[in-house]
Amino acid sequence: MNASWSRFNIASIVLGFAFLYLPIVLLVIYSFNESRLVTVWAGFSTRWYSQLLQNQGLMDAAWVTARVAFISASVATVLGTLAAIALTRHTRFRGRVLFTGMVFAPLVMPEVITGLSLLLLFVAIGFERGFMTVTLAHITFSMCFVAVVVQSRLLTFDRSLEEAAMDLGAPPVKTFFQVTLPVIAPAVVSGWMLAFTLSLDDLVIASFTSGPGATTLPMKIYSQVRLGVTPEINAICTILIGVVAVGVIAASLVNKRREVQRLRDEQAAQRG
């Protein structure tokens, strides 16, 4: 019985991972296809990567996407961290329920509604749509994800460390930057990575809030795929997969080193 369940579990895992990652593997493989037909393998070649660099439309869209993702992720990380601190440290203040709902509403709200509401807001205030509106829209919906990640870390944070620092004369701001922030840094970095990835991936909200000269890479890819998948699309998607994979691996290594260092410090403190 146990053996049959074991085989069933293994088969389920294999099928699940194949369903999730086999299309990605095929996309990466066919990005090195010599043939222009993406469904016919004609040999290994990197010609489409060199031609991708000559595709000015895709390169401009990639540059816009990278700038939007970096700026929005950075601002969203700051705002999300502050929101998480407010929700964790100040459990009772007037309007807390409303503030909590406003912070976490984008998590459950459909992207179409978020994009349409932001579009109506920008039109109502006469804000010309373009790079800035896309960035503000991405800050709006990615900030809540950062708040969730950082808040989960703050809930398990040992506040006696802050109390000890303030007892020694450190002001609250200095205590935060020298005691609290280094401890929650892995969560902050993870929140930034999540916000950056969500911005790279967004299509719906950017479609509502973009304007002339602010076409993001997902919008560009979607418009070209409607006319047919080209090898350049496979190449740019492979590069995006590589960037995200490298970022995730780097963040995992940094967190692992921090955890190892923390364990060593605890062992040294116990020996001392």
Helices and strands as residue ranges (DSSP letters): H 2-30, H 47-53, H 56-89, H 96-108, H 111-124, H 131-154, H 160-167, H 172-175, I 176-180, H 181-201, H 204-209, H 217-225, H 231-271
